[in-house]
């Protein structure tokens, strides 16, 4: 289980415990009403607007928690057993066109203090298809720019090598020429992307920066760091890359996860036909 998954599960349980406190509900002494309480809690989360995928994760978190209580003899049964998880349909992710990505990159103000850093971040995200957690954890010792590849540590601490294109490599070199002049905190000497205080960038800061750059470029799509990963993979498949190679570059354990990008291009193909047809 990844660190981010553990954080999400912990957050789900903390929210549930807060809900119980607000209802003056003792989980160990009110077993008969626990199922009703859980249903009420889930309704409140749906009202908050969380996605079906998040709803399913919340139920999974609660299911594991009550299974633990049952194993420890704190409760006689698991009240989540009769609660069904929502069905999650196949979601086609948002993908940027090459033109949209170029507009976002061009919108970066290189005269700003973080300009070269931000441009390098966008170039690396699109050139290498990294997860945001992989990007913020990237180390200088993982970069082999003269050989045109970098080493990434992904989920489950699995390492993979990814080719890096000249635009991303050039952007990194320009950023490093500025980075060495700024503050570098102790322990962050090997971290590639630093914040103003010289420490490791957070995932949230990457999200905020990308949305600001998309807005500056006039992109109306709601984007995230993962949008560049989706775009990277989709453009590779669109241009004939072997799906197994794309799977390896993304660090997917199953080819089934990578196959979503063939669906994206099938959808584009369908839209192109409908757009061109005189009786669409």
FIKOLVEX-682479 format. One record per residue (C-alpha): x, y, z. Coordinates in steps of 0.2 Angstrom, whole numbers, plus 5000, padded with zeros to 4 digits. Example, Ala and Ser with C-alpha at 12.3 -4.5 7.8 and 13.67 -1.06 7.14 Angstrom:
<recs>
@px = 5062, py = 4978, pz = 5039
@px = 5068, py = 4995, pz = 5036
</recs>
This chain:
<recs>
@px = 5000, py = 5000, pz = 5000
@px = 5007, py = 5017, pz = 4995
@px = 5010, py = 5031, pz = 5007
@px = 4997, py = 5042, pz = 4999
@px = 4984, py = 5028, pz = 5000
@px = 4988, py = 5026, pz = 5019
@px = 4985, py = 5045, pz = 5021
@px = 4969, py = 5044, pz = 5012
@px = 4963, py = 5029, pz = 5022
@px = 4968, py = 5038, pz = 5038
@px = 4959, py = 5054, pz = 5033
@px = 4943, py = 5044, pz = 5029
@px = 4943, py = 5036, pz = 5047
@px = 4947, py = 5053, pz = 5055
@px = 4932, py = 5061, pz = 5046
@px = 4921, py = 5046, pz = 5052
@px = 4927, py = 5048, pz = 5070
@px = 4923, py = 5066, pz = 5070
@px = 4906, py = 5063, pz = 5063
@px = 4903, py = 5050, pz = 5077
@px = 4909, py = 5063, pz = 5090
@px = 4897, py = 5076, pz = 5083
@px = 4883, py = 5063, pz = 5085
@px = 4888, py = 5058, pz = 5102
@px = 4889, py = 5040, pz = 5096
@px = 4900, py = 5027, pz = 5105
@px = 4905, py = 5014, pz = 5092
@px = 4909, py = 5001, pz = 5104
@px = 4892, py = 5002, pz = 5114
@px = 4880, py = 5006, pz = 5100
@px = 4882, py = 4992, pz = 5088
@px = 4864, py = 4990, pz = 5084
@px = 4863, py = 5007, pz = 5077
@px = 4880, py = 5007, pz = 5069
@px = 4874, py = 5002, pz = 5051
@px = 4862, py = 5017, pz = 5051
@px = 4875, py = 5029, pz = 5057
@px = 4887, py = 5023, pz = 5043
@px = 4873, py = 5025, pz = 5030
@px = 4870, py = 5043, pz = 5037
@px = 4889, py = 5047, pz = 5037
@px = 4890, py = 5041, pz = 5018
@px = 4875, py = 5052, pz = 5014
@px = 4884, py = 5067, pz = 5021
@px = 4900, py = 5063, pz = 5011
@px = 4889, py = 5061, pz = 4995
@px = 4881, py = 5078, pz = 4999
@px = 4899, py = 5085, pz = 5001
@px = 4901, py = 5081, pz = 4982
@px = 4914, py = 5067, pz = 4983
@px = 4916, py = 5056, pz = 4968
@px = 4910, py = 5038, pz = 4967
@px = 4928, py = 5032, pz = 4967
@px = 4931, py = 5042, pz = 4983
@px = 4914, py = 5035, pz = 4990
@px = 4921, py = 5017, pz = 4987
@px = 4937, py = 5021, pz = 4995
@px = 4928, py = 5028, pz = 5011
@px = 4918, py = 5012, pz = 5012
@px = 4934, py = 5001, pz = 5010
@px = 4942, py = 5011, pz = 5024
@px = 4927, py = 5008, pz = 5035
@px = 4926, py = 4990, pz = 5030
@px = 4944, py = 4987, pz = 5035
@px = 4942, py = 4996, pz = 5052
@px = 4927, py = 4986, pz = 5057
@px = 4935, py = 4970, pz = 5052
@px = 4949, py = 4975, pz = 5063
@px = 4937, py = 4978, pz = 5078
@px = 4929, py = 4961, pz = 5074
@px = 4945, py = 4952, pz = 5074
@px = 4950, py = 4960, pz = 5091
@px = 4933, py = 4955, pz = 5098
@px = 4927, py = 4973, pz = 5101
@px = 4912, py = 4970, pz = 5090
@px = 4902, py = 4954, pz = 5086
@px = 4899, py = 4958, pz = 5068
@px = 4905, py = 4970, pz = 5054
@px = 4891, py = 4983, pz = 5051
@px = 4898, py = 4987, pz = 5033
@px = 4895, py = 4970, pz = 5026
@px = 4878, py = 4974, pz = 5020
@px = 4883, py = 4991, pz = 5013
@px = 4887, py = 4990, pz = 4994
@px = 4901, py = 5001, pz = 4986
@px = 4895, py = 5012, pz = 4971
@px = 4898, py = 5005, pz = 4954
@px = 4912, py = 5015, pz = 4946
@px = 4911, py = 5016, pz = 4927
@px = 4926, py = 5017, pz = 4915
@px = 4931, py = 5035, pz = 4916
@px = 4939, py = 5043, pz = 4901
@px = 4952, py = 5055, pz = 4907
@px = 4955, py = 5073, pz = 4902
@px = 4969, py = 5074, pz = 4889
@px = 4977, py = 5090, pz = 4882
@px = 4981, py = 5092, pz = 4864
@px = 5000, py = 5096, pz = 4859
@px = 4995, py = 5113, pz = 4855
@px = 4987, py = 5116, pz = 4872
@px = 5003, py = 5109, pz = 4881
@px = 5014, py = 5121, pz = 4870
@px = 5002, py = 5135, pz = 4875
@px = 5004, py = 5131, pz = 4894
@px = 5023, py = 5130, pz = 4892
@px = 5024, py = 5146, pz = 4883
@px = 5013, py = 5155, pz = 4896
@px = 5027, py = 5153, pz = 4909
@px = 5035, py = 5169, pz = 4914
@px = 5054, py = 5165, pz = 4914
@px = 5058, py = 5182, pz = 4922
@px = 5048, py = 5177, pz = 4937
@px = 5058, py = 5169, pz = 4952
@px = 5051, py = 5152, pz = 4949
@px = 5049, py = 5153, pz = 4930
@px = 5063, py = 5141, pz = 4925
@px = 5058, py = 5129, pz = 4938
@px = 5039, py = 5129, pz = 4933
@px = 5044, py = 5127, pz = 4915
@px = 5055, py = 5112, pz = 4919
@px = 5041, py = 5104, pz = 4929
@px = 5029, py = 5105, pz = 4915
@px = 5042, py = 5099, pz = 4902
@px = 5046, py = 5084, pz = 4913
@px = 5028, py = 5079, pz = 4917
@px = 5024, py = 5079, pz = 4899
@px = 5041, py = 5072, pz = 4892
@px = 5041, py = 5057, pz = 4905
@px = 5023, py = 5055, pz = 4911
@px = 5027, py = 5055, pz = 4929
@px = 5015, py = 5054, pz = 4943
@px = 5016, py = 5070, pz = 4954
@px = 5022, py = 5060, pz = 4969
@px = 5037, py = 5054, pz = 4958
@px = 5040, py = 5071, pz = 4952
@px = 5042, py = 5079, pz = 4969
@px = 5053, py = 5064, pz = 4975
@px = 5064, py = 5065, pz = 4960
@px = 5083, py = 5067, pz = 4964
@px = 5097, py = 5075, pz = 4955
@px = 5106, py = 5058, pz = 4957
@px = 5092, py = 5050, pz = 4947
@px = 5095, py = 5061, pz = 4932
@px = 5106, py = 5055, pz = 4917
@px = 5103, py = 5069, pz = 4905
@px = 5119, py = 5066, pz = 4894
@px = 5112, py = 5048, pz = 4892
@px = 5094, py = 5055, pz = 4889
@px = 5085, py = 5046, pz = 4903
@px = 5080, py = 5047, pz = 4921
@px = 5077, py = 5034, pz = 4935
@px = 5060, py = 5035, pz = 4944
@px = 5055, py = 5026, pz = 4960
@px = 5036, py = 5023, pz = 4958
@px = 5023, py = 5013, pz = 4968
@px = 5029, py = 4999, pz = 4979
@px = 5047, py = 5007, pz = 4977
@px = 5048, py = 4999, pz = 4960
@px = 5061, py = 5008, pz = 4949
@px = 5060, py = 5011, pz = 4931
@px = 5071, py = 5020, pz = 4918
@px = 5062, py = 5033, pz = 4907
@px = 5069, py = 5042, pz = 4891
@px = 5069, py = 5061, pz = 4892
@px = 5067, py = 5072, pz = 4877
@px = 5078, py = 5087, pz = 4873
@px = 5066, py = 5100, pz = 4877
@px = 5064, py = 5093, pz = 4895
@px = 5082, py = 5091, pz = 4897
@px = 5086, py = 5108, pz = 4891
@px = 5073, py = 5115, pz = 4903
@px = 5081, py = 5106, pz = 4918
@px = 5098, py = 5112, pz = 4914
@px = 5092, py = 5130, pz = 4913
@px = 5083, py = 5128, pz = 4929
@px = 5099, py = 5121, pz = 4938
@px = 5108, py = 5136, pz = 4933
@px = 5096, py = 5146, pz = 4943
@px = 5093, py = 5133, pz = 4957
@px = 5111, py = 5134, pz = 4962
@px = 5110, py = 5152, pz = 4966
@px = 5095, py = 5151, pz = 4977
@px = 5092, py = 5144, pz = 4995
@px = 5094, py = 5125, pz = 4997
@px = 5089, py = 5118, pz = 5014
@px = 5099, py = 5105, pz = 5023
@px = 5093, py = 5088, pz = 5017
@px = 5087, py = 5094, pz = 5001
@px = 5103, py = 5095, pz = 4991
@px = 5099, py = 5081, pz = 4980
@px = 5080, py = 5085, pz = 4978
@px = 5077, py = 5092, pz = 4960
@px = 5062, py = 5104, pz = 4962
@px = 5063, py = 5116, pz = 4977
@px = 5051, py = 5128, pz = 4984
@px = 5056, py = 5146, pz = 4989
@px = 5063, py = 5141, pz = 5006
@px = 5074, py = 5128, pz = 4997
@px = 5064, py = 5113, pz = 5003
@px = 5055, py = 5099, pz = 4994
@px = 5040, py = 5105, pz = 4984
@px = 5023, py = 5098, pz = 4989
@px = 5010, py = 5090, pz = 4978
@px = 4998, py = 5104, pz = 4982
@px = 5010, py = 5117, pz = 4976
@px = 5012, py = 5108, pz = 4959
@px = 4993, py = 5107, pz = 4957
@px = 4991, py = 5126, pz = 4961
@px = 5005, py = 5131, pz = 4949
@px = 4998, py = 5120, pz = 4934
@px = 4981, py = 5127, pz = 4936
@px = 4987, py = 5145, pz = 4936
@px = 4998, py = 5142, pz = 4920
@px = 4983, py = 5134, pz = 4912
@px = 4972, py = 5149, pz = 4916
@px = 4986, py = 5160, pz = 4909
@px = 4986, py = 5150, pz = 4893
@px = 4967, py = 5151, pz = 4891
@px = 4965, py = 5133, pz = 4894
@px = 4947, py = 5130, pz = 4900
@px = 4949, py = 5111, pz = 4904
@px = 4951, py = 5107, pz = 4923
@px = 4969, py = 5100, pz = 4924
@px = 4980, py = 5092, pz = 4936
@px = 4998, py = 5085, pz = 4936
@px = 4990, py = 5068, pz = 4930
@px = 4982, py = 5077, pz = 4915
@px = 5000, py = 5078, pz = 4908
@px = 5003, py = 5060, pz = 4912
@px = 4987, py = 5055, pz = 4902
@px = 4992, py = 5067, pz = 4888
@px = 5009, py = 5059, pz = 4887
@px = 5002, py = 5041, pz = 4886
@px = 4988, py = 5046, pz = 4874
@px = 5000, py = 5055, pz = 4862
@px = 5012, py = 5040, pz = 4862
@px = 4998, py = 5028, pz = 4858
@px = 4991, py = 5040, pz = 4845
@px = 5007, py = 5040, pz = 4836
@px = 5009, py = 5021, pz = 4836
@px = 5019, py = 5017, pz = 4852
@px = 5018, py = 4999, pz = 4857
@px = 5006, py = 4997, pz = 4872
@px = 5018, py = 4987, pz = 4882
@px = 5031, py = 5000, pz = 4880
@px = 5019, py = 5013, pz = 4886
@px = 5015, py = 5002, pz = 4901
@px = 5033, py = 5001, pz = 4906
@px = 5036, py = 5019, pz = 4905
@px = 5020, py = 5023, pz = 4915
@px = 5025, py = 5010, pz = 4928
@px = 5008, py = 5001, pz = 4927
@px = 5008, py = 4983, pz = 4934
@px = 4994, py = 4978, pz = 4922
@px = 4992, py = 4981, pz = 4904
@px = 4973, py = 4983, pz = 4907
@px = 4977, py = 5000, pz = 4916
@px = 4986, py = 5006, pz = 4901
@px = 4972, py = 5001, pz = 4889
@px = 4962, py = 5016, pz = 4894
@px = 4973, py = 5026, pz = 4882
@px = 4967, py = 5015, pz = 4867
@px = 4949, py = 5020, pz = 4872
@px = 4954, py = 5039, pz = 4872
@px = 4960, py = 5038, pz = 4854
@px = 4944, py = 5027, pz = 4849
@px = 4933, py = 5041, pz = 4856
@px = 4943, py = 5054, pz = 4847
@px = 4941, py = 5044, pz = 4831
@px = 4922, py = 5043, pz = 4834
@px = 4921, py = 5061, pz = 4837
@px = 4931, py = 5065, pz = 4821
@px = 4919, py = 5055, pz = 4811
@px = 4903, py = 5062, pz = 4818
@px = 4911, py = 5080, pz = 4816
@px = 4914, py = 5077, pz = 4798
@px = 4898, py = 5068, pz = 4794
@px = 4885, py = 5079, pz = 4785
@px = 4871, py = 5072, pz = 4795
@px = 4879, py = 5071, pz = 4812
</recs>
